[in-house]
Amino acid sequence: MWQKAFKSEEIPLGGARCFQEGDAVPVGIFRTRDGLFAVDNRCPHYDAELHLGEVEDGVVYCPWHRWPFRLKTGHCTLNHRFDTQTFPVKEEDGHIWVDPEGGKTTPRE
């Protein structure tokens, strides 16, 4: 179910925020040159908040140990056992919307 997360201007280019509603999974929402992306905000390595990490070339680096996760797929480039979920995200009417129930793990080819 789509939920209004933030006003569009609250996540500028290069910015990120965490959205969590109740007991739902915290979702890190990132705005890059390639668009908006949403991933499980908890690093599966040691539970750090990914939205606090550095983003470079479509990859977010965990702020604690710099484990890399592709924003588009959630794939961890160091160890496939640590892949994380991605979530549907869109921008409409001046707001960023996310579906925290629509998380998926993208299969590897």
Secondary structure by P-SEA (a helix, b strand, c coil): ccccccccccccccbbbbbbcccccbbbbbbcccccccccccccccccccccccccccccccccccccccccccccccccccbbbbbbbbccccbbbbcccbbbbbbcc
